[in-house]
Amino acid sequence: MSGGVALTVAIVEDDDETAKRIAASITARPELALIACYATGKAAIAGISGRAPDVLLVDLGLPDIPGLDVIRHAAQHYPDCDVLVISIFGDEEHVLAALQAGARGYLLKGALTRDIALDVQELRNGGSPLSPIIARRVLARLHAPATGPVPEPAPDKTTEELTAREIDILRTIARGFSYAETAALLKISVQTVHTHLKRIYRKLAVHSKTEAIFEADQRRLL
C-alpha cells in the first residue's frame, strides 16, 4: 500500500470454491482491495478493459478461452498490471508458456502453503512468487546440458547493460537466496534489492525473476 491507497486485485477463476477462498484471503487484508471476480476469460478481458487492477490472479484452465490469452492481453495492454498464475497445471509446458506470455509468478493450487495475500504483496514489490516445485523445474531446465553445439549469443544492442551491482544481485538470487538473504549478503536493504530487480527486468525486457535468470544465463552474465 502506497500513500494509504490499497492495491487493487482481480481474480480470474471458474471454480467457485477456489475463487471464494482466494477472495477471502484478499478481503481480509486492509492494504488490498478486491475489485472483481471473473469466471471466464472473456469476462476478464472485458472487465479489466474498464479498470485494470494492480494485480491479476489468473487460472489457466478457463471454460471459454485459455488463461494464457488473458495473460497476454494484460501484458500487452496493461504493463503496470502484475499477473500471478494460480493453477493445477505444474508441467514445464504450462509454466514456461505462462511466464513467456507475461506472468510474473506461478503458484500451484495444491501447494498453497501460506496466505495468498502475502504472494500478492511480494509480487507488487518486485518479487516473483513461485511454488517450490515450479522453481526447481525451471532451474533444472536452465541447468540442463545442451544436446548440441551452443551458438554464441548475439549482442543485444536494444537493451542497456547490467551494472556490476545488478549482476551481483542476480547471481545471488540465482543461487537460491531470498531477497532478505541477498540484501544481507550484499549489505544493502531489501528495498534496494527490489529497486535493482525492477531495473534488471526493464533492461533485460523480462517480467519475472525466473525470466531474468534465464536471460542473463543465455547472455553468460551469471
C-alpha positions in Angstrom: 0.0 0.0 0.0 1.4 3.4 -1.0 0.2 6.7 0.4 -2.8 4.9 2.1 -4.1 3.6 -1.2 -4.9 -0.1 -1.3 -3.5 -2.3 -4.0 -6.4 -3.4 -6.3 -6.7 -7.1 -7.1 -8.9 -9.1 -9.6 -9.4 -12.8 -9.7 -10.0 -14.9 -12.9 -11.2 -18.4 -11.6 -14.1 -20.6 -12.7 -14.1 -22.8 -9.7 -16.4 -21.1 -7.2 -14.9 -22.6 -4.0 -11.3 -21.7 -5.1 -12.4 -18.2 -6.0 -14.1 -17.7 -2.6 -11.1 -19.0 -0.8 -8.7 -16.6 -2.6 -11.2 -13.7 -2.3 -11.5 -14.3 1.5 -7.7 -14.0 1.8 -7.6 -10.8 -0.2 -10.5 -9.1 1.5 -9.1 -9.9 5.0 -6.2 -7.5 4.2 -6.9 -3.8 4.5 -4.0 -3.0 2.3 -5.6 -4.9 -0.6 -8.9 -4.2 -2.4 -10.7 -6.9 -4.4 -12.4 -5.1 -7.3 -13.6 -8.0 -9.4 -14.0 -11.8 -9.7 -14.4 -13.3 -13.2 -15.4 -16.8 -14.0 -14.4 -16.7 -17.7 -11.5 -15.4 -19.7 -13.7 -13.2 -22.0 -15.4 -11.6 -19.0 -12.0 -10.8 -17.5 -10.6 -9.2 -20.7 -13.8 -7.1 -20.9 -13.7 -6.2 -17.2 -10.0 -5.1 -17.0 -10.5 -3.0 -20.1 -12.6 -0.8 -17.9 -10.4 -0.9 -14.9 -7.1 -2.8 -14.9 -6.1 -3.9 -11.4 -2.6 -3.7 -9.9 -2.6 -7.5 -9.6 -4.5 -10.0 -11.7 -4.7 -13.6 -10.4 -5.3 -16.0 -13.3 -6.2 -19.7 -13.6 -5.0 -21.3 -16.8 -7.9 -23.8 -17.3 -10.8 -21.4 -18.0 -14.1 -22.7 -19.6 -14.1 -20.4 -22.6 -10.6 -19.3 -23.6 -7.2 -20.2 -22.3 -5.9 -18.3 -19.3 -2.8 -17.6 -21.5 -5.0 -15.3 -23.6 -5.9 -13.3 -20.6 -2.3 -13.1 -19.5 -1.1 -11.9 -23.0 -3.9 -9.3 -23.1 -3.0 -7.9 -19.7 0.8 -7.9 -20.5 0.3 -6.2 -23.9 -2.3 -3.6 -22.9 -1.6 -3.0 -19.1 2.1 -3.4 -18.4 1.6 -2.0 -14.9 -0.7 -4.9 -14.1 1.2 -7.8 -12.4 -0.1 -11.2 -13.3 0.1 -14.2 -10.9 -0.9 -17.6 -12.1 -2.7 -19.9 -9.7 -3.2 -23.3 -11.5 -3.4 -27.0 -11.1 -1.0 -27.4 -14.1 2.6 -27.8 -12.9 4.2 -29.2 -16.0 7.0 -27.4 -17.8 5.0 -26.6 -20.9 2.3 -24.7 -19.0 4.8 -23.0 -16.7 7.1 -21.7 -19.4 4.1 -20.7 -21.6 2.6 -18.6 -18.8 5.9 -16.9 -18.0 6.6 -16.2 -21.6 3.1 -14.7 -22.0 3.9 -12.2 -19.3 3.0 -13.8 -15.9 5.4 -12.7 -13.1 4.7 -15.5 -10.7 3.3 -19.1 -10.7 1.7 -20.9 -7.8 0.1 -24.4 -7.8 -3.3 -24.7 -6.2 -2.4 -27.8 -4.4 0.8 -26.3 -2.9 -0.5 -23.0 -1.5 1.1 -23.1 2.0 0.6 -19.6 3.1 -1.8 -16.6 2.8 -2.1 -15.8 -0.9 -2.2 -12.1 0.1 1.4 -12.3 1.0 2.3 -13.5 -2.5 0.3 -10.6 -4.0 2.3 -8.2 -1.9 5.6 -9.9 -2.8 4.7 -9.7 -6.5 3.8 -6.0 -6.3 7.1 -5.3 -4.5 9.1 -6.7 -7.4 9.2 -10.4 -6.5 8.2 -13.4 -8.5 6.3 -15.9 -6.2 6.9 -19.5 -7.4 5.8 -22.7 -5.8 9.0 -24.6 -4.8 8.4 -27.4 -7.3 7.9 -24.9 -10.1 11.1 -23.1 -9.2 13.0 -26.4 -9.2 11.7 -27.4 -12.6 12.6 -24.0 -14.1 16.1 -24.1 -12.6 16.5 -27.7 -13.8 15.7 -26.6 -17.3 18.2 -23.7 -17.1 21.0 -26.1 -16.0 20.1 -29.0 -18.4 23.1 -30.0 -20.6 22.9 -28.8 -24.2 22.1 -31.5 -26.7 24.2 -29.9 -29.5 26.6 -27.0 -30.1 25.5 -23.8 -28.4 25.8 -20.8 -30.7 27.5 -17.7 -29.4 24.7 -15.3 -28.3 24.4 -12.3 -30.5 24.9 -9.0 -28.6 21.6 -7.2 -28.0 22.1 -3.5 -28.7 18.5 -2.7 -27.9 18.9 -3.1 -24.1 21.1 -1.5 -21.6 24.0 -3.4 -20.0 23.6 -4.5 -16.4 25.7 -2.8 -13.8 28.1 -4.8 -11.6 25.8 -4.5 -8.7 22.8 -5.7 -10.7 24.8 -8.8 -11.8 25.8 -9.5 -8.2 22.1 -9.4 -7.1 21.0 -11.6 -10.0 23.8 -14.1 -9.3 22.9 -14.3 -5.6 19.2 -14.8 -6.3 20.0 -17.4 -8.9 21.9 -19.4 -6.2 18.6 -19.7 -4.3 18.9 -16.9 -1.7 15.8 -15.0 -0.8 15.6 -11.2 -1.2 16.3 -10.7 2.5 19.3 -13.0 2.4 20.5 -11.3 -0.8 20.3 -7.9 0.9 22.2 -9.2 4.0 24.9 -10.8 1.9 25.4 -7.7 -0.2 25.0 -5.3 2.7 22.1 -3.4 1.2 18.4 -3.0 2.1 15.6 -5.3 0.8 14.0 -2.3 -0.9 17.3 -1.6 -2.8 17.2 -5.2 -4.0 13.6 -4.7 -5.3 14.6 -1.5 -7.0 17.6 -3.1 -8.7 15.4 -6.0 -9.8 12.9 -3.7 -11.4 15.7 -2.1 -13.4 17.0 -5.6 -14.3 13.6 -6.6 -15.6 13.5 -3.4 -17.8 17.0 -3.8 -19.1 16.5 -7.5 -20.0 13.0 -6.9 -21.3 11.5 -9.6 -19.0 8.7 -9.8 -16.5 9.9 -12.1 -13.7 12.8 -13.3 -11.7 12.9 -16.6 -13.5 12.9 -15.0 -16.9 15.7 -12.6 -15.7 17.9 -15.5 -14.6 17.2 -17.4 -17.8 18.0 -14.4 -20.0 21.1 -13.5 -18.0 22.3 -17.1 -18.2 21.8 -17.0 -22.0 23.9 -13.9 -22.2 26.6 -15.6 -20.0 26.3 -12.9 -17.3 25.9 -15.4 -14.4 
